[in-house]
Amino acid sequence: MPLKPAIVFDVGNVLVDWQPDRVYRETIPDPEERAWFMAHVVSPEWHARQDLGRSCAEGIAERVAQFPHYAGRIADFYDSWLETLDGAIDGSVRILMDLKEQGYRVHAITNFSAELWPVTVAAYPFLSEFDVTVVSGEEGLLKPDPEIYRRLLKRTGLQATDCIFIDDRKDNVDAASELGFRTIHFTTPETLRMDLIRLGVRLPLQLAG
């Protein structure tokens, strides 16, 4: 393994707090009604099709055809995309910057719409700090498909054993582990920092500030 492993980040709920129901907290104030809407109308499976490469316009049209009485609210999901993001996860961003300062190669593999990724990077400029970023919507592949991890390895010239992969979803972590990545299942920035240190990554022990 190289002296310094490459660190591979997921983005949503590791570096940026993604809470998709935020768009509807005012327009659907009842928690049970909002939960039903998120599960059945703008469902995770529906959103994943956009993360896989379908345009947001196509996704909205397909769902409006199925739920025409919710047309406005369905459109709001992407029209108000940045409202689904509840800010940077500051401790994780500090780790990212500390890694860069220490000379580590830092990459990302993210399940993200190709249309929405540039908008999100513009709002959160630290997302431009990765050396290589693999975006699912540009690849037509979603984690935990093993091929999306291989795309990163091909572009970087790395072996899986050269990398430490970080994700909040256990299925994504397990897929990376099966390919030979060392892995961290993200829970909090504090535990992430300690997990990286335990894996031999040189970082300041305590979070700054």
Summary of the structure (lengths in Angstrom):
residues: 209
radius of gyration: 17.9
end to end distance: 32.8
largest distance: 57.8
contacts: 645
relative contact order: 0.18
helix: 54%
strand: 14%
